[in-house]
Amino acid sequence: MKTIIHKILGTAFLLMAVLFSPKVFANAAQPGIWNAGGTVFTVLYPEDSATFKKVQMQQERIYIQLYKGFAVVKGTYLFRNATGEKLNFKMGYPVNGIYYGGDADLNQVTLDSLSQFKIRAKNEWLPLQEKPNAEYGSIRNFSENWKVWEMAFAPNESQTVEVYFIVNTNEAGVRSGYNNERKNAFIYLLESGSVWHQPIEKGNFYVQLMDGLTPKDVQGLSSGFSFRYNEIHQLYSGTKTNFSPTPKDNLVATYYERNEHFVFDNALVQTENLFAKIDELSRMSLETLTYTKVAIGDPYEVETTFLGYLPMALTLFVIYAPFIIGFIVVVIFIWAIVKWNKIRRKKKGA
């Protein structure tokens, strides 16, 4: 009788151990940043992707101005044809799509929020065409239309390319487990730069707070840029040298709070003035400014709340309640058998 009881108890405890293993169930959603405004490090066009390895991104300077609800970006790149052959290729980005980047923490960028995009090479604005294209790599299309432009390099030629654009940062969410916060979020996906001839020799990154924003409004900036801060111009400055970009090199900024009444089109009306302001920033001698160390926070941090725990608690209850009740019933049943046997033995002894 004791052997049978021990087997029943052993089986019950083994079942409980398996059921409560954390591997049995996964998180509600991948932690990270969803639906952020931003862009890939260098936008791609799949048809000519093999050519990218022949072109090196030697240097780049990225200027970002954060506003309440949107961000304005200017990128200045020094490209070099690393071969002795003439290169002609297309670059582009989907008109309506999402780029899934990041690693353990998701960096999801909505590319359709990229507006007023323009590009200049050899001091001439390049015409943009709209062409059909399929999904590519980490990019998911919601339509087949891409904005596309042509690039041309003479053998061993170096040339400077400038891009301008505005993105909506107001629709993002930062998620960790069952906790979620609506924030403004901007992501510059440097990881996509791995398609180019490596390494990238030098990168300078500048993030300026506009629209009355202060460092207190910044929840977090990526830690891999050694950002320092200039209080006079409310400017963060960071650098990277001789690197081949991976997900950990993405530039992520979360800041301020989501504005339910924000209208992105109202910001786009100011495009000419906004681009003039970021040009003004790019013409400053930013390397000569005085910068100090400053806390940059964690862009992926989410406050844990009772409501965040509630869905998990309810889920666990629905999953495990029947087994817990069953276990209790088994224990009571075993206790009753043992008790009954004791009573029966006493009666026999009497």
Order of alpha helices (4+ residues) and beta strands (2+ residues): alpha-beta-beta-beta-beta-beta-beta-beta-beta-beta-beta-beta-beta-beta-beta-beta-beta-beta-beta-beta-alpha-alpha-alpha
